Amino acid sequence: MKYSFKNDYSEGAHPKLLEALQLAGSKQNEGYGNDVHCKNAADRIRRETGRMDIDVHFLEGGTQANLTAMTAFLRPHEAAIAAETGHIAGHESGSIEATGHKVCTALGKEGKLTPEAITGVLAAHPDEHMVKPKLVYLSDSTELGTVYSKAELQALSVCCKEHDLYLFLDGARLGCALCASDLTLTDIATLTDAFYIGGTKNGALFGEALVICNDALKPDFRYILKQRGGMLAKGLALGAQFEALFTDGLYYTLAEHANQTAELLKDGFRAEGLPFLADSPTNQLFPILPNALIESLARDYAFEVREAVDADHTAIRLVTSWATPEEAAREFVRDLHLHVQAL
């Protein structure tokens, strides 16, 4: 196997984060997120967003961040709205439903929700005989690697305000999205009620930073965090990593590298005249390939098979990361050409 393009969390962590962990772990710290590293990291995120009034909580992973947030933000009869491809709808083992909250899905546009999709769900839930949609769940980048523009997020924010809905953004791959769109962290902190900044898929050993912008959602969050098993005793391990990520722009540097190596792969597929399931500008690519070509490539490379498009073609997923060598991407492109010629 020459290289795996299965995901962006196969590698451990960027050396600067490992160094930060080593230094932080050599001294005693307060527990449960009350250490100096979590406090410093939270302050750096506040400065990065331009919002000194936000609350920042550090959790271990994305699923944990999603289910803890929705447990805290929603009343028992309330539900979330997500695109049908949304991570909480199909890839988290029913974790949101296990908290007692339904996920109402709507047809997205290349993985993205629209105001029209949201209002359609609201129209289908008119009274107390059904769950009450209260929170809109987005992911940026989406499960198809697509990104929201500032105008799109503004439109969604207006829609949510008009219908008294919370807007929550899953940022597991937010770094790649920010480096491929006109959005900034300041925009997101202004337009959403809460979001999280993904570390696990952008150079961290583990960790997500959950940001709560709406004052109404802040009270008692640490109680829910503790109850749901999300309060890490050695919180310094999370804080130290986010300190490093938000020093000298490292968070963006790592994400940009992932996007750039994906662009090399994209150019290779385009050169062979091969189409994509969605137009992704980030580190997730979904080329549609002849089944015979997939079988041939799979002898040398690891990747995920996404979905059949017709009897003879299937979309696959390739993912690059902060650590993907450019030469690995270039070698794949060379091999792709040889495999195409051999068919």
Residue, then its C-alpha position, 0 to 999 in steps of 0.5 A: m500500500k503506497y498511501s492512505f487517503k482514507n481520512d485526515y486523522s491517521e497521523g498523530a499530531h503536529p510536532k509543535l503540538l506534541e512539544a506543547l503537550q510535553l511542556a504542559g505535562s511536565k508541570q502540575n496544573e489545575g484539573y477539568g479545564n481550569d488550567v492556565h493552558c485552557k484559559n490561555a487558549a480560550d483567550r486566544i480564540r476570543r481574540e481570533t473571533g473578536r468576541m471577548d464575551i464568548d464562552v469556550h469549552f474544550l472537548e475530546g471529539g466531534t461527536q461528543a461536542n455535538l451531543t453535549a451541545m444539543t443536550a444543553f441547548l434543547r428542551p426535551h420536546e425540541a429537535a435539530i434540523a440537518a441536511e440529509t448528509g449531515h454528520i449527526a444524521g448518519h455518522e454518529s450512531g444515533s448519538i443525538e437521538a440517544t439524548g432524546h432529541k430527533v434529527c429532522t433532515a432536509l435535502g441539501k444542496e451539495g451537502k449544504l442547508t438552505p433557508e428554503a430547506i429549513t422552512g420546509v421542515l418547519a412547515a412539516h412540524p406545525d404543532e405540539h403533536m410533533v417535535k418542535p424544530k429548534l436548532v439548525y445544524l450545519s457543518d463547514s466544511t460539509e460531509l461532501g467537502t463543500v463550504y458555505s460562503k459568507a452570504e449563505l451563512q448570513a441568509l441562514s442566520v437571518c432565517c434562524k432569527e426570523h423563526d426563533l431557531y438556534l444556529f449551530l455549526d459543526g467545525a470538525r473541518l472548519g480550518c479547511a473551510l475557512c481557507a477555502s471561503d470568504l468566511t472568517l472566525t469573526d463572521i462565524a462568531t457573529l452569525t451563529d449561536a454556537f460552533y466548534i473549532g475542530g482540532t482532531k482533523n487539523g493537526a491535534l492529537f485530539g480535541e475540539a473547542l466549543v464556542i458559545c456565542n448566545d448568552a442564553l445558551k451559556p448557563d450551566f453548560r459545565y454541568i451538562l459537560k460533566q454529566r455527559g462525560g466530556m469534562l476531561a480531568k487532564g484538561l491541560a492536554l486540550g488547552a495546550q494543543f489549542e494554545a499551539l494551534f492559535t500561535d502564529g497562524l498554525y491552525y490555518t497553515l495546517a488547513e491550507h496544506a491539506n487543501q493544497t495537496a487535495e488540489l493536486l489530486k483534483d487537478g489529476f482527476r480533471a486532467e483525466g476527464l473524471p467528474f466529481l460528486a460535488d465541487s469541493p474546494t477543501n481536503q475531501l474529494f469525491p471523484i466518480l470513477p469507473n468501477a474497474l478503475i476503482e478496483s485497480l487503484a485500490r491495489d495500491y491506495a486506501f480510500e473510502v467508497r462513497e456511493a454507486v452512481d450507476a451500474d458502472h460508476t461509483a463515487i469514492r472519497l479521498v482525504t488529505s491532511w495537514a501531514t500529507p506529503e506533496e509527493a504522495a499526492r503527485e505520485f497518486v496523480r502519476d499512478l492514476h494516469l497509468h491506471v486510466q491508460a491501462l483500462 
